Amino acid sequence: MRDLLLLLPDFLLIVCGFVVCRYTPLNRTVWESAEKLVYYLLFPVLLFTSIVRSPLRPGETATLAAGGLATVGLGIALAYALKRWPGVDARLHASGAQTAFRFNSYVALALAERLAGPPGVAWMALLVAVAVPVCNVAAVYPLARHGGQHYGRELMRNPLIVSTVAGLVANLAGLTLPEPVGVVLQRIGNAALPLGLMAVGAGLQLGGLAAAPWLAAGFLSIRHAALPVAGLLLGHAFALPAGQRMVLLAFAAMPTASSAYVLAIRMGGHGPFTAGLVTMSTLLGMLTLPAWLALQHAL
């Protein structure tokens, strides 16, 4: 029950954004500016500070990192493969593919502390640090290709990728932020999650998933069924300690990243379809994530 309740605030923030946008003077004009603020400033700052502050210690958890990368790699391969389905719309696929393998890192870090205490947070931080660049590169590729944008240029100027790489470099170099700077950056980053989730709700059109229901079902099946199975099997195949197995499974069973909608909008994708996927994934995650964790406990 407590794992289910952990996801409830995220879903309620999405609902809040929908209500505020539809039924108050804070309409789409306001939220279009908010989306830019989240994408270009708040999320990048949050990613950078989270990685810099987390003790990665990759040498001690290389096998766990390998399990996380293998899980993400499977999600990317399966999501890309859905483009081969007959009649799949290229724009819808490019917009929604990222939701099959990206993950909500904020929920992941919060849940890791409940599952395994401070070591769990460090383990999840390592998974986030190694997986975020891979996921963002894989998310940008189909959107850039569909929009006719130069892939390399889009990668080099993508704020999520730049901030993640910068955070990794700073962490591995042992950089310590001065306290006033660290506090300011942390406060800026803290605004990313609530505003980002509300932006998802503000952009939601209830019929968004109707544009390609079978494609949406494919993406959600990868995110909430195929990847948790992979995380469960890899944890046992790699003989990870019990705490790391639980963290890897939680990582694999996360709902998709709320910033997927913002990325799709900023790169000319189909916003309503992506927003519907994010909302449905968050709702599904409330039900499936506790079930996967209960299965791991039973095993």
C-alpha positions as CSV (number, residue, x, y, z in Angstrom):
1,M,0.0,0.0,0.0
2,R,2.7,2.5,0.8
3,D,4.4,1.9,-2.5
4,L,1.1,2.6,-4.3
5,L,0.6,5.8,-2.3
6,L,4.0,7.0,-3.3
7,L,2.8,7.3,-6.9
8,L,-0.5,8.9,-6.0
9,P,0.8,12.5,-5.6
10,D,2.3,12.4,-9.1
11,F,-1.0,11.4,-10.7
12,L,-2.9,14.0,-8.6
13,L,-0.4,16.7,-9.9
14,I,-1.2,15.7,-13.5
15,V,-5.0,16.0,-12.7
16,C,-4.3,19.4,-11.0
17,G,-2.6,20.7,-14.2
18,F,-5.5,19.5,-16.3
19,V,-8.1,21.2,-14.1
20,V,-6.1,24.5,-13.8
21,C,-5.6,24.7,-17.6
22,R,-9.1,23.8,-18.5
23,Y,-11.1,25.7,-15.9
24,T,-9.1,28.7,-14.8
25,P,-7.6,31.8,-16.6
26,L,-4.2,29.9,-16.5
27,N,-4.8,28.4,-20.0
28,R,-2.5,26.9,-22.7
29,T,-0.7,30.2,-23.3
30,V,0.6,30.2,-19.7
31,W,1.5,26.5,-19.8
32,E,3.4,26.7,-23.1
33,S,5.8,29.1,-21.3
34,A,5.9,26.8,-18.3
35,E,6.9,23.8,-20.5
36,K,9.9,25.8,-21.8
37,L,10.9,26.7,-18.3
38,V,10.8,23.0,-17.2
39,Y,12.6,21.7,-20.3
40,Y,15.4,24.3,-20.5
41,L,16.1,25.1,-16.9
42,L,14.3,23.1,-14.1
43,F,14.8,19.5,-15.3
44,P,18.4,20.1,-16.4
45,V,19.3,21.6,-13.0
46,L,17.6,18.8,-11.1
47,L,19.5,16.2,-13.1
48,F,22.8,17.9,-12.6
49,T,22.4,18.4,-8.9
50,S,21.0,14.9,-8.3
51,I,24.0,13.3,-10.0
52,V,26.6,15.5,-8.4
53,R,25.3,14.9,-4.9
54,S,25.0,11.1,-5.3
55,P,28.0,8.9,-4.4
56,L,28.1,6.7,-7.5
57,R,31.0,4.3,-6.6
58,P,30.7,2.5,-10.0
59,G,33.5,0.1,-9.2
60,E,31.5,-1.4,-6.3
61,T,28.2,-1.8,-8.3
62,A,29.3,-2.5,-11.9
63,T,27.1,-5.6,-12.1
64,L,24.0,-3.6,-10.9
65,A,24.8,-0.9,-13.5
66,A,25.1,-3.6,-16.2
67,G,21.7,-4.9,-15.2
68,G,20.2,-1.5,-15.5
69,L,21.7,-0.8,-18.9
70,A,20.6,-4.2,-20.2
71,T,17.0,-3.5,-19.1
72,V,17.0,-0.1,-20.7
73,G,18.6,-1.6,-23.9
74,L,15.9,-4.1,-24.1
75,G,13.2,-1.4,-23.8
76,I,14.8,0.7,-26.6
77,A,15.1,-2.3,-28.9
78,L,11.4,-3.3,-28.3
79,A,10.2,0.3,-28.7
80,Y,12.0,0.8,-32.0
81,A,10.8,-2.6,-33.2
82,L,7.1,-1.4,-32.9
83,K,7.7,0.9,-35.9
84,R,7.6,-2.2,-38.1
85,W,4.0,-2.8,-37.2
86,P,1.8,-2.3,-40.3
87,G,0.2,1.1,-40.4
88,V,2.2,2.7,-37.6
89,D,2.2,6.5,-37.9
90,A,5.8,7.7,-37.9
91,R,5.1,10.9,-35.8
92,L,3.1,9.0,-33.2
93,H,5.9,6.3,-32.9
94,A,8.6,9.0,-32.7
95,S,6.7,10.8,-30.0
96,G,5.7,7.8,-27.9
97,A,8.7,5.4,-28.2
98,Q,10.5,7.1,-25.4
99,T,7.7,6.3,-22.9
100,A,8.5,2.6,-23.3
101,F,12.1,2.9,-21.9
102,R,12.4,6.2,-20.0
103,F,11.6,6.2,-16.3
104,N,10.5,8.6,-13.5
105,S,13.8,9.1,-11.8
106,Y,12.3,11.2,-9.0
107,V,9.9,8.5,-7.9
108,A,12.7,6.0,-8.4
109,L,15.0,7.7,-5.9
110,A,12.2,8.2,-3.4
111,L,11.2,4.6,-3.6
112,A,14.8,3.3,-3.3
113,E,15.1,4.9,0.1
114,R,12.0,3.0,1.4
115,L,13.2,-0.2,-0.1
116,A,16.9,-0.2,1.0
117,G,17.6,2.9,3.0
118,P,20.6,5.1,2.2
119,P,22.5,2.3,0.3
120,G,19.3,2.0,-1.9
121,V,19.5,5.7,-2.8
122,A,23.1,5.3,-3.9
123,W,22.3,2.2,-5.9
124,M,19.4,3.9,-7.7
125,A,21.5,7.1,-8.2
126,L,24.0,4.9,-10.1
127,L,21.3,3.4,-12.3
128,V,19.9,6.9,-13.0
129,A,23.3,8.3,-13.8
130,V,24.2,5.5,-16.3
131,A,20.7,5.1,-17.8
132,V,19.6,8.7,-18.3
133,P,22.1,9.6,-21.1
134,V,21.3,6.4,-22.9
135,C,17.5,6.9,-22.6
136,N,17.7,10.6,-23.7
137,V,19.9,9.8,-26.7
138,A,17.4,7.1,-27.7
139,A,14.5,9.4,-27.1
140,V,15.9,12.2,-29.2
141,Y,16.9,10.0,-32.2
142,P,13.4,9.1,-33.6
143,L,12.1,12.7,-32.9
144,A,15.0,14.3,-34.7
145,R,14.9,11.8,-37.6
146,H,11.1,12.3,-38.1
147,G,11.4,16.1,-37.8
148,G,14.3,16.3,-40.3
149,Q,16.6,17.7,-37.6
150,H,20.3,17.1,-37.5
151,Y,20.7,14.3,-35.0
152,G,24.2,15.2,-33.7
153,R,23.3,18.8,-33.3
154,E,20.1,17.9,-31.4
155,L,22.1,15.7,-29.0
156,M,24.7,18.4,-28.3
157,R,22.2,21.0,-27.5
158,N,19.6,18.8,-25.7
159,P,19.6,20.3,-22.2
160,L,18.7,16.9,-20.5
161,I,21.7,15.2,-22.1
162,V,24.1,18.1,-21.5
163,S,23.1,18.4,-17.8
164,T,23.4,14.6,-17.3
165,V,26.9,14.4,-18.9
166,A,28.0,17.5,-17.0
167,G,26.8,15.9,-13.7
168,L,28.6,12.7,-14.4
169,V,31.9,14.5,-15.2
170,A,31.6,16.7,-12.1
171,N,30.8,13.7,-9.9
172,L,33.7,11.5,-11.2
173,A,36.0,14.5,-10.9
174,G,35.1,14.9,-7.2
175,L,33.6,18.4,-7.7
176,T,32.0,19.8,-4.6
177,L,29.6,22.7,-5.1
178,P,29.9,25.7,-2.7
179,E,27.0,25.5,-0.2
180,P,25.2,28.7,-1.4
181,V,25.4,27.5,-5.0
182,G,24.3,24.0,-4.1
183,V,21.3,25.3,-2.1
184,V,20.2,27.6,-5.0
185,L,20.5,24.9,-7.6
186,Q,18.7,22.4,-5.4
187,R,15.8,24.8,-4.9
188,I,15.6,25.4,-8.6
189,G,15.6,21.7,-9.3
190,N,13.0,21.0,-6.7
191,A,10.5,22.9,-8.8
192,A,10.9,20.6,-11.7
193,L,8.8,17.7,-10.6
194,P,5.5,19.4,-9.6
195,L,5.6,21.9,-12.5
196,G,6.6,19.2,-15.0
197,L,3.8,16.9,-13.9
198,M,1.3,19.8,-14.0
199,A,2.5,20.7,-17.5
200,V,1.7,17.1,-18.5
201,G,-1.9,17.5,-17.2
202,A,-2.2,20.9,-18.9
203,G,-1.4,19.4,-22.2
204,L,-3.6,16.4,-21.8
205,Q,-6.3,15.7,-24.3
206,L,-8.4,12.7,-23.1
207,G,-8.7,11.4,-26.6
208,G,-4.9,11.5,-27.2
209,L,-4.4,7.7,-26.9
210,A,-7.2,7.2,-29.4
211,A,-4.9,8.3,-32.2
212,A,-3.2,4.9,-32.0
213,P,-4.6,2.7,-29.2
214,W,-2.7,-0.5,-30.3
215,L,0.6,1.4,-30.5
216,A,0.0,2.9,-27.0
217,A,-0.8,-0.6,-25.7
218,G,2.5,-1.8,-27.1
219,F,4.5,0.9,-25.5
220,L,2.8,0.5,-22.1
221,S,3.3,-3.3,-22.3
222,I,7.0,-2.8,-22.7
223,R,7.2,-0.3,-19.9
224,H,5.1,-2.2,-17.4
225,A,5.5,-5.9,-18.3
226,A,8.5,-6.7,-20.5
227,L,11.0,-4.5,-18.5
228,P,10.0,-5.6,-15.0
229,V,10.3,-9.2,-16.2
230,A,13.8,-8.4,-17.5
231,G,14.7,-6.7,-14.2
232,L,13.5,-9.6,-12.2
233,L,15.4,-12.2,-14.3
234,L,18.6,-10.2,-14.5
235,G,18.7,-9.6,-10.8
236,H,18.7,-13.3,-10.2
237,A,20.9,-14.2,-13.2
238,F,23.6,-11.7,-12.0
239,A,23.3,-13.1,-8.4
240,L,22.9,-9.6,-7.1
241,P,22.4,-9.1,-3.3
242,A,18.8,-9.0,-2.1
243,G,18.8,-5.2,-1.7
244,Q,20.2,-4.6,-5.2
245,R,17.8,-7.0,-6.8
246,M,14.9,-5.1,-5.3
247,V,16.3,-1.8,-6.5
248,L,16.9,-3.1,-10.0
249,L,13.3,-4.4,-10.2
250,A,11.9,-1.1,-8.9
251,F,14.0,0.7,-11.5
252,A,12.7,-1.6,-14.3
253,A,9.0,-1.2,-13.2
254,M,9.0,2.6,-12.9
255,P,6.3,4.6,-14.7
256,T,7.7,6.6,-17.6
257,A,9.4,10.0,-17.3
258,S,7.0,13.0,-17.0
259,S,9.4,15.0,-19.1
260,A,8.6,12.8,-22.1
261,Y,5.7,15.0,-22.9
262,V,7.8,18.2,-22.8
263,L,10.5,16.6,-25.0
264,A,7.9,15.6,-27.6
265,I,6.4,19.1,-27.7
266,R,9.7,20.9,-27.9
267,M,10.8,18.6,-30.9
268,G,7.6,18.8,-32.9
269,G,6.1,15.5,-31.7
270,H,2.5,14.6,-31.0
271,G,1.9,16.2,-27.5
272,P,-1.6,14.8,-26.7
273,F,-0.6,11.2,-27.5
274,T,2.6,11.4,-25.4
275,A,0.7,13.1,-22.5
276,G,-1.8,10.3,-22.6
277,L,0.9,7.7,-22.4
278,V,2.6,9.5,-19.5
279,T,-0.7,9.7,-17.5
280,M,-1.7,6.1,-18.2
281,S,1.8,4.9,-17.3
282,T,1.7,6.8,-14.0
283,L,-1.7,5.2,-13.3
284,L,-0.6,1.7,-14.3
285,G,2.6,2.2,-12.2
286,M,0.5,2.7,-9.1
287,L,-0.9,-0.8,-9.6
288,T,1.9,-2.8,-11.2
289,L,4.9,-1.6,-9.3
290,P,3.7,-2.8,-5.9
291,A,2.7,-6.1,-7.5
292,W,6.2,-6.6,-9.0
293,L,7.8,-5.8,-5.6
294,A,5.5,-8.2,-3.9
295,L,6.5,-10.9,-6.3
296,Q,10.2,-10.2,-5.7
297,H,9.6,-10.5,-1.9
298,A,7.8,-13.8,-2.5
299,L,10.7,-15.2,-4.5
